[in-house]
Amino acid sequence: MLFIQRDGAGKIVCSYANPQPGIADEGIAEDAPEYLAFLESLAAGVAPTVIYKADIWRRATDAEAATIDAQLNAQPIRLRRMWQDSQTLTTSDEMYPAVKAAFESAFGTERAADLLAPTA
């Protein structure tokens, strides 16, 4: 049995050999059709990228963190809660293009790419 992490749309984005509390608690059989489809997407190079939000905060300077915080506080409550209550940002999430555009607007394309780099 493997343990999977899903994005906001319910798609598998990562699997682990052991449970990852709060990240990947859901078990799945290695031969489950949904898991096999995920593996095929990896082989095809279309798997989404996962970015731990803690990494974004670590990469940001204090001034950048203040800008991110101000931008978040200006968003509607639903969007703020979606950001606050999740530990990761996934490129397949429907909100990712808006987040990326906001980061690019605030910090420029190159710095936004640095801040939103995939978690290793």
KEFIKE-229032 format. One record per atom (N, C-alpha, C): atom name; x, y, z. Coordinates in Angstrom, 2 decimals. Layout:
N
<site:CA	X:X	Y:Y	Z:Z>
...
END
This chain:
120
<site:N	X:0.85	Y:-1.18	Z:0.00>
<site:CA	X:0.00	Y:0.00	Z:0.00>
<site:C	X:0.89	Y:1.24	Z:0.00>
<site:N	X:0.44	Y:2.24	Z:-0.74>
<site:CA	X:1.11	Y:3.53	Z:-0.79>
<site:C	X:0.20	Y:4.58	Z:-0.17>
<site:N	X:0.75	Y:5.74	Z:0.10>
<site:CA	X:-0.03	Y:6.84	Z:0.65>
<site:C	X:0.08	Y:8.01	Z:-0.31>
<site:N	X:-1.07	Y:8.58	Z:-0.65>
<site:CA	X:-1.10	Y:9.59	Z:-1.71>
<site:C	X:-1.49	Y:10.97	Z:-1.20>
<site:N	X:-1.01	Y:11.95	Z:-1.94>
<site:CA	X:-1.38	Y:13.35	Z:-1.72>
<site:C	X:-2.20	Y:13.78	Z:-2.92>
<site:N	X:-3.26	Y:14.52	Z:-2.67>
<site:CA	X:-4.12	Y:15.00	Z:-3.75>
<site:C	X:-4.08	Y:16.52	Z:-3.81>
<site:N	X:-4.37	Y:17.06	Z:-5.01>
<site:CA	X:-4.48	Y:18.51	Z:-5.14>
<site:C	X:-5.91	Y:18.93	Z:-4.85>
<site:N	X:-6.20	Y:20.22	Z:-5.02>
<site:CA	X:-7.52	Y:20.76	Z:-4.73>
<site:C	X:-8.63	Y:20.16	Z:-5.58>
<site:N	X:-8.26	Y:19.62	Z:-6.75>
<site:CA	X:-9.24	Y:19.00	Z:-7.64>
<site:C	X:-9.40	Y:17.51	Z:-7.37>
<site:N	X:-8.66	Y:16.99	Z:-6.39>
<site:CA	X:-8.76	Y:15.58	Z:-6.06>
<site:C	X:-7.84	Y:14.67	Z:-6.85>
<site:N	X:-6.97	Y:15.24	Z:-7.67>
<site:CA	X:-6.04	Y:14.43	Z:-8.46>
<site:C	X:-4.83	Y:14.06	Z:-7.61>
<site:N	X:-4.31	Y:12.86	Z:-7.84>
<site:CA	X:-3.10	Y:12.43	Z:-7.15>
<site:C	X:-1.94	Y:13.26	Z:-7.67>
<site:N	X:-1.15	Y:13.82	Z:-6.74>
<site:CA	X:0.01	Y:14.62	Z:-7.14>
<site:C	X:1.32	Y:14.04	Z:-6.61>
<site:N	X:1.25	Y:13.12	Z:-5.64>
<site:CA	X:2.47	Y:12.56	Z:-5.09>
<site:C	X:2.10	Y:11.29	Z:-4.33>
<site:N	X:3.08	Y:10.37	Z:-4.25>
<site:CA	X:2.86	Y:9.16	Z:-3.46>
<site:C	X:4.07	Y:8.93	Z:-2.57>
<site:N	X:3.80	Y:8.24	Z:-1.46>
<site:CA	X:4.82	Y:7.98	Z:-0.45>
<site:C	X:4.70	Y:6.54	Z:0.02>
<site:N	X:5.81	Y:5.99	Z:0.46>
<site:CA	X:5.81	Y:4.63	Z:1.00>
<site:C	X:5.17	Y:4.58	Z:2.39>
<site:N	X:5.26	Y:5.70	Z:3.12>
<site:CA	X:4.71	Y:5.78	Z:4.48>
<site:C	X:3.76	Y:6.95	Z:4.57>
<site:N	X:2.82	Y:6.91	Z:5.53>
<site:CA	X:1.91	Y:8.05	Z:5.70>
<site:C	X:2.69	Y:9.33	Z:6.00>
<site:N	X:2.20	Y:10.43	Z:5.47>
<site:CA	X:2.76	Y:11.76	Z:5.74>
<site:C	X:1.65	Y:12.55	Z:6.44>
<site:N	X:1.66	Y:12.60	Z:7.77>
<site:CA	X:0.57	Y:13.22	Z:8.51>
<site:C	X:0.22	Y:14.62	Z:8.00>
<site:N	X:-1.05	Y:14.79	Z:7.70>
<site:CA	X:-1.55	Y:16.07	Z:7.22>
<site:C	X:-1.27	Y:16.34	Z:5.75>
<site:N	X:-0.52	Y:15.47	Z:5.11>
<site:CA	X:-0.17	Y:15.66	Z:3.69>
<site:C	X:-0.66	Y:14.47	Z:2.87>
<site:N	X:-0.30	Y:13.28	Z:3.29>
<site:CA	X:-0.65	Y:12.07	Z:2.54>
<site:C	X:-1.03	Y:10.97	Z:3.52>
<site:N	X:-2.27	Y:11.00	Z:3.95>
<site:CA	X:-2.77	Y:10.00	Z:4.88>
<site:C	X:-3.60	Y:8.92	Z:4.19>
<site:N	X:-3.99	Y:9.17	Z:2.94>
<site:CA	X:-4.89	Y:8.26	Z:2.23>
<site:C	X:-4.10	Y:7.12	Z:1.60>
<site:N	X:-4.48	Y:5.90	Z:1.93>
<site:CA	X:-3.82	Y:4.73	Z:1.37>
<site:C	X:-4.43	Y:4.35	Z:0.04>
<site:N	X:-3.60	Y:3.76	Z:-0.83>
<site:CA	X:-4.07	Y:3.29	Z:-2.12>
<site:C	X:-3.25	Y:2.08	Z:-2.53>
<site:N	X:-3.88	Y:1.14	Z:-3.19>
<site:CA	X:-3.17	Y:-0.05	Z:-3.68>
<site:C	X:-2.29	Y:0.33	Z:-4.87>
<site:N	X:-1.15	Y:-0.31	Z:-4.97>
<site:CA	X:-0.22	Y:-0.01	Z:-6.05>
<site:C	X:-0.79	Y:-0.35	Z:-7.42>
<site:N	X:-1.80	Y:-1.21	Z:-7.46>
<site:CA	X:-2.39	Y:-1.57	Z:-8.75>
<site:C	X:-3.76	Y:-0.92	Z:-8.98>
<site:N	X:-4.11	Y:0.07	Z:-8.14>
<site:CA	X:-5.38	Y:0.77	Z:-8.32>
<site:C	X:-5.35	Y:1.55	Z:-9.65>
<site:N	X:-6.41	Y:1.49	Z:-10.43>
<site:CA	X:-6.43	Y:2.18	Z:-11.73>
<site:C	X:-6.07	Y:3.67	Z:-11.63>
<site:N	X:-6.56	Y:4.35	Z:-10.61>
<site:CA	X:-6.27	Y:5.77	Z:-10.46>
<site:C	X:-4.77	Y:6.00	Z:-10.22>
<site:N	X:-4.14	Y:5.12	Z:-9.44>
<site:CA	X:-2.71	Y:5.25	Z:-9.18>
<site:C	X:-1.91	Y:4.92	Z:-10.44>
<site:N	X:-2.33	Y:3.93	Z:-11.17>
<site:CA	X:-1.63	Y:3.57	Z:-12.41>
<site:C	X:-1.72	Y:4.72	Z:-13.43>
<site:N	X:-2.87	Y:5.40	Z:-13.47>
<site:CA	X:-3.01	Y:6.57	Z:-14.36>
<site:C	X:-2.06	Y:7.68	Z:-13.92>
<site:N	X:-1.91	Y:7.87	Z:-12.61>
<site:CA	X:-0.96	Y:8.86	Z:-12.11>
<site:C	X:0.45	Y:8.51	Z:-12.56>
<site:N	X:0.84	Y:7.24	Z:-12.46>
<site:CA	X:2.18	Y:6.81	Z:-12.89>
<site:C	X:2.38	Y:7.06	Z:-14.39>
<site:N	X:1.34	Y:6.82	Z:-15.17>
<site:CA	X:1.42	Y:7.08	Z:-16.62>
<site:C	X:1.63	Y:8.57	Z:-16.88>
<site:N	X:0.97	Y:9.43	Z:-16.09>
<site:CA	X:1.15	Y:10.87	Z:-16.28>
<site:C	X:2.57	Y:11.29	Z:-15.93>
<site:N	X:3.17	Y:10.62	Z:-14.94>
<site:CA	X:4.57	Y:10.90	Z:-14.60>
<site:C	X:5.48	Y:10.52	Z:-15.76>
<site:N	X:5.23	Y:9.36	Z:-16.33>
<site:CA	X:6.06	Y:8.88	Z:-17.44>
<site:C	X:5.92	Y:9.80	Z:-18.65>
<site:N	X:4.75	Y:10.39	Z:-18.81>
<site:CA	X:4.51	Y:11.29	Z:-19.95>
<site:C	X:5.02	Y:12.70	Z:-19.67>
<site:N	X:5.47	Y:12.94	Z:-18.44>
<site:CA	X:5.99	Y:14.26	Z:-18.10>
<site:C	X:4.94	Y:15.32	Z:-17.87>
<site:N	X:3.71	Y:14.91	Z:-17.55>
<site:CA	X:2.64	Y:15.88	Z:-17.36>
<site:C	X:2.19	Y:15.98	Z:-15.90>
<site:N	X:2.95	Y:15.40	Z:-15.02>
<site:CA	X:2.57	Y:15.43	Z:-13.60>
<site:C	X:2.69	Y:16.86	Z:-13.06>
<site:N	X:1.76	Y:17.24	Z:-12.20>
<site:CA	X:1.83	Y:18.59	Z:-11.63>
<site:C	X:3.02	Y:18.72	Z:-10.67>
<site:N	X:3.42	Y:19.94	Z:-10.47>
<site:CA	X:4.51	Y:20.25	Z:-9.55>
<site:C	X:3.93	Y:20.65	Z:-8.21>
<site:N	X:4.55	Y:20.18	Z:-7.13>
<site:CA	X:4.12	Y:20.51	Z:-5.78>
<site:C	X:5.13	Y:21.48	Z:-5.17>
<site:N	X:4.61	Y:22.53	Z:-4.57>
<site:CA	X:5.43	Y:23.53	Z:-3.90>
<site:C	X:4.92	Y:23.65	Z:-2.47>
<site:N	X:5.76	Y:23.33	Z:-1.52>
<site:CA	X:5.36	Y:23.52	Z:-0.12>
<site:C	X:5.37	Y:25.02	Z:0.16>
<site:N	X:4.28	Y:25.51	Z:0.72>
<site:CA	X:4.17	Y:26.95	Z:0.97>
<site:C	X:5.21	Y:27.41	Z:1.97>
<site:N	X:5.62	Y:26.55	Z:2.87>
<site:CA	X:6.68	Y:26.93	Z:3.81>
<site:C	X:7.97	Y:27.28	Z:3.06>
<site:N	X:8.20	Y:26.61	Z:1.93>
<site:CA	X:9.39	Y:26.92	Z:1.12>
<site:C	X:9.28	Y:28.33	Z:0.51>
<site:N	X:8.09	Y:28.71	Z:0.12>
<site:CA	X:7.89	Y:30.07	Z:-0.42>
<site:C	X:8.27	Y:31.09	Z:0.65>
<site:N	X:7.77	Y:30.89	Z:1.87>
<site:CA	X:8.08	Y:31.83	Z:2.95>
<site:C	X:9.58	Y:31.83	Z:3.28>
<site:N	X:10.22	Y:30.67	Z:3.24>
<site:CA	X:11.66	Y:30.60	Z:3.50>
<site:C	X:12.46	Y:31.35	Z:2.45>
<site:N	X:12.03	Y:31.28	Z:1.21>
<site:CA	X:12.74	Y:31.91	Z:0.10>
<site:C	X:12.55	Y:33.43	Z:0.08>
<site:N	X:11.42	Y:33.88	Z:0.60>
<site:CA	X:11.08	Y:35.30	Z:0.54>
<site:C	X:11.91	Y:36.11	Z:1.52>
<site:N	X:12.25	Y:37.32	Z:1.10>
<site:CA	X:12.87	Y:38.26	Z:2.04>
<site:C	X:11.76	Y:38.78	Z:2.96>
<site:N	X:12.13	Y:39.51	Z:3.99>
<site:CA	X:11.11	Y:40.08	Z:4.88>
<site:C	X:10.20	Y:41.03	Z:4.10>
<site:N	X:10.77	Y:41.82	Z:3.21>
<site:CA	X:9.96	Y:42.76	Z:2.42>
<site:C	X:9.02	Y:42.00	Z:1.48>
<site:N	X:9.51	Y:40.94	Z:0.87>
<site:CA	X:8.65	Y:40.14	Z:-0.01>
<site:C	X:7.54	Y:39.46	Z:0.79>
<site:N	X:7.87	Y:38.96	Z:1.97>
<site:CA	X:6.86	Y:38.33	Z:2.82>
<site:C	X:5.77	Y:39.32	Z:3.19>
<site:N	X:6.16	Y:40.57	Z:3.47>
<site:CA	X:5.17	Y:41.61	Z:3.79>
<site:C	X:4.28	Y:41.88	Z:2.58>
<site:N	X:4.85	Y:41.88	Z:1.39>
<site:CA	X:4.05	Y:42.09	Z:0.17>
<site:C	X:3.08	Y:40.95	Z:-0.04>
<site:N	X:3.57	Y:39.72	Z:0.11>
<site:CA	X:2.70	Y:38.55	Z:-0.03>
<site:C	X:1.55	Y:38.61	Z:0.98>
<site:N	X:1.88	Y:38.93	Z:2.22>
<site:CA	X:0.87	Y:39.01	Z:3.27>
<site:C	X:-0.18	Y:40.08	Z:2.97>
<site:N	X:0.28	Y:41.24	Z:2.50>
<site:CA	X:-0.67	Y:42.32	Z:2.15>
<site:C	X:-1.58	Y:41.90	Z:1.00>
<site:N	X:-1.01	Y:41.23	Z:0.01>
<site:CA	X:-1.82	Y:40.76	Z:-1.11>
<site:C	X:-2.85	Y:39.72	Z:-0.65>
<site:N	X:-2.43	Y:38.81	Z:0.21>
<site:CA	X:-3.36	Y:37.81	Z:0.74>
<site:C	X:-4.49	Y:38.46	Z:1.52>
<site:N	X:-4.16	Y:39.44	Z:2.35>
<site:CA	X:-5.18	Y:40.11	Z:3.16>
<site:C	X:-6.17	Y:40.89	Z:2.32>
<site:N	X:-5.81	Y:41.22	Z:1.09>
<site:CA	X:-6.72	Y:41.97	Z:0.21>
<site:C	X:-7.67	Y:41.04	Z:-0.55>
<site:N	X:-7.49	Y:39.73	Z:-0.41>
<site:CA	X:-8.31	Y:38.77	Z:-1.15>
<site:C	X:-9.61	Y:38.46	Z:-0.41>
<site:N	X:-10.62	Y:37.98	Z:-1.14>
<site:CA	X:-11.86	Y:37.55	Z:-0.48>
<site:C	X:-11.57	Y:36.41	Z:0.51>
<site:N	X:-12.41	Y:36.28	Z:1.49>
<site:CA	X:-12.21	Y:35.32	Z:2.57>
<site:C	X:-12.03	Y:33.90	Z:2.06>
<site:N	X:-12.79	Y:33.50	Z:1.06>
<site:CA	X:-12.67	Y:32.13	Z:0.53>
<site:C	X:-11.26	Y:31.87	Z:0.02>
<site:N	X:-10.72	Y:32.80	Z:-0.74>
<site:CA	X:-9.36	Y:32.63	Z:-1.26>
<site:C	X:-8.32	Y:32.65	Z:-0.15>
<site:N	X:-8.51	Y:33.55	Z:0.82>
<site:CA	X:-7.58	Y:33.58	Z:1.95>
<site:C	X:-7.57	Y:32.26	Z:2.69>
<site:N	X:-8.75	Y:31.72	Z:2.95>
<site:CA	X:-8.85	Y:30.45	Z:3.68>
<site:C	X:-8.26	Y:29.30	Z:2.87>
<site:N	X:-8.47	Y:29.30	Z:1.57>
<site:CA	X:-7.88	Y:28.24	Z:0.74>
<site:C	X:-6.36	Y:28.28	Z:0.85>
<site:N	X:-5.79	Y:29.47	Z:0.85>
<site:CA	X:-4.33	Y:29.61	Z:0.97>
<site:C	X:-3.88	Y:29.20	Z:2.38>
<site:N	X:-4.56	Y:29.72	Z:3.39>
<site:CA	X:-4.15	Y:29.48	Z:4.77>
<site:C	X:-4.28	Y:28.02	Z:5.19>
<site:N	X:-5.29	Y:27.35	Z:4.69>
<site:CA	X:-5.58	Y:26.00	Z:5.16>
<site:C	X:-4.84	Y:24.90	Z:4.40>
<site:N	X:-4.13	Y:25.24	Z:3.36>
<site:CA	X:-3.39	Y:24.22	Z:2.62>
<site:C	X:-1.89	Y:24.34	Z:2.89>
<site:N	X:-1.21	Y:23.22	Z:2.85>
<site:CA	X:0.23	Y:23.21	Z:3.09>
<site:C	X:1.03	Y:23.30	Z:1.81>
<site:N	X:0.37	Y:22.99	Z:0.69>
<site:CA	X:1.08	Y:22.98	Z:-0.58>
<site:C	X:0.33	Y:23.80	Z:-1.62>
<site:N	X:1.07	Y:24.15	Z:-2.65>
<site:CA	X:0.53	Y:24.79	Z:-3.84>
<site:C	X:0.90	Y:23.85	Z:-4.98>
<site:N	X:-0.06	Y:23.49	Z:-5.81>
<site:CA	X:0.18	Y:22.54	Z:-6.88>
<site:C	X:-0.11	Y:23.22	Z:-8.21>
<site:N	X:0.77	Y:23.00	Z:-9.19>
<site:CA	X:0.60	Y:23.68	Z:-10.48>
<site:C	X:-0.66	Y:23.26	Z:-11.21>
<site:N	X:-1.25	Y:22.14	Z:-10.84>
<site:CA	X:-2.49	Y:21.71	Z:-11.49>
<site:C	X:-3.73	Y:22.32	Z:-10.84>
<site:N	X:-3.56	Y:23.00	Z:-9.71>
<site:CA	X:-4.69	Y:23.62	Z:-9.03>
<site:C	X:-5.26	Y:24.75	Z:-9.87>
<site:N	X:-6.55	Y:24.89	Z:-9.87>
<site:CA	X:-7.20	Y:25.93	Z:-10.67>
<site:C	X:-6.77	Y:27.34	Z:-10.26>
<site:N	X:-6.29	Y:27.51	Z:-9.04>
<site:CA	X:-5.88	Y:28.82	Z:-8.56>
<site:C	X:-4.42	Y:29.14	Z:-8.88>
<site:N	X:-3.64	Y:28.15	Z:-9.32>
<site:CA	X:-2.21	Y:28.38	Z:-9.54>
<site:C	X:-1.93	Y:29.50	Z:-10.55>
<site:N	X:-2.61	Y:29.56	Z:-11.69>
<site:CA	X:-2.31	Y:30.65	Z:-12.63>
<site:C	X:-2.50	Y:32.04	Z:-12.02>
<site:N	X:-3.50	Y:32.20	Z:-11.17>
<site:CA	X:-3.73	Y:33.50	Z:-10.52>
<site:C	X:-2.62	Y:33.80	Z:-9.52>
<site:N	X:-2.20	Y:32.80	Z:-8.77>
<site:CA	X:-1.11	Y:32.99	Z:-7.80>
<site:C	X:0.17	Y:33.35	Z:-8.54>
<site:N	X:0.48	Y:32.63	Z:-9.60>
<site:CA	X:1.69	Y:32.89	Z:-10.38>
<site:C	X:1.66	Y:34.30	Z:-10.96>
<site:N	X:0.52	Y:34.70	Z:-11.52>
<site:CA	X:0.39	Y:36.04	Z:-12.09>
<site:C	X:0.58	Y:37.12	Z:-11.02>
<site:N	X:0.04	Y:36.90	Z:-9.84>
<site:CA	X:0.19	Y:37.87	Z:-8.75>
<site:C	X:1.64	Y:37.98	Z:-8.32>
<site:N	X:2.33	Y:36.84	Z:-8.22>
<site:CA	X:3.75	Y:36.86	Z:-7.85>
<site:C	X:4.57	Y:37.56	Z:-8.93>
<site:N	X:4.27	Y:37.30	Z:-10.20>
<site:CA	X:5.01	Y:37.94	Z:-11.29>
<site:C	X:4.77	Y:39.44	Z:-11.29>
<site:N	X:3.55	Y:39.84	Z:-11.02>
<site:CA	X:3.23	Y:41.27	Z:-10.98>
<site:C	X:3.96	Y:41.96	Z:-9.84>
<site:N	X:4.03	Y:41.30	Z:-8.70>
<site:CA	X:4.65	Y:41.90	Z:-7.52>
<site:C	X:6.17	Y:41.86	Z:-7.55>
<site:N	X:6.74	Y:40.78	Z:-8.10>
<site:CA	X:8.19	Y:40.56	Z:-7.96>
<site:C	X:8.94	Y:40.41	Z:-9.28>
<site:N	X:8.23	Y:40.39	Z:-10.39>
<site:CA	X:8.87	Y:40.15	Z:-11.68>
<site:C	X:8.91	Y:38.66	Z:-11.98>
<site:N	X:9.06	Y:38.33	Z:-13.25>
<site:CA	X:9.00	Y:36.93	Z:-13.68>
<site:C	X:10.10	Y:36.08	Z:-13.07>
<site:N	X:11.33	Y:36.57	Z:-13.07>
<site:CA	X:12.46	Y:35.78	Z:-12.57>
<site:C	X:12.34	Y:35.49	Z:-11.07>
<site:N	X:12.04	Y:36.53	Z:-10.30>
<site:CA	X:11.94	Y:36.33	Z:-8.84>
<site:C	X:10.72	Y:35.48	Z:-8.51>
<site:N	X:9.62	Y:35.66	Z:-9.23>
<site:CA	X:8.44	Y:34.82	Z:-9.00>
<site:C	X:8.79	Y:33.34	Z:-9.23>
<site:N	X:9.56	Y:33.07	Z:-10.28>
<site:CA	X:9.98	Y:31.70	Z:-10.56>
<site:C	X:10.83	Y:31.15	Z:-9.41>
<site:N	X:11.68	Y:31.99	Z:-8.84>
<site:CA	X:12.49	Y:31.56	Z:-7.69>
<site:C	X:11.60	Y:31.23	Z:-6.49>
<site:N	X:10.65	Y:32.12	Z:-6.22>
<site:CA	X:9.77	Y:31.92	Z:-5.06>
<site:C	X:8.86	Y:30.71	Z:-5.23>
<site:N	X:8.41	Y:30.47	Z:-6.46>
<site:CA	X:7.47	Y:29.39	Z:-6.74>
<site:C	X:8.15	Y:28.15	Z:-7.29>
<site:N	X:9.44	Y:28.02	Z:-7.09>
<site:CA	X:10.18	Y:26.85	Z:-7.57>
<site:C	X:9.64	Y:25.59	Z:-6.90>
<site:N	X:9.64	Y:24.48	Z:-7.62>
<site:CA	X:9.16	Y:23.23	Z:-7.03>
<site:C	X:9.95	Y:22.85	Z:-5.78>
<site:N	X:9.27	Y:22.21	Z:-4.86>
<site:CA	X:9.92	Y:21.71	Z:-3.67>
<site:C	X:10.71	Y:20.47	Z:-4.07>
<site:N	X:11.95	Y:20.44	Z:-3.66>
<site:CA	X:12.83	Y:19.30	Z:-4.03>
<site:C	X:12.50	Y:18.08	Z:-3.21>
END
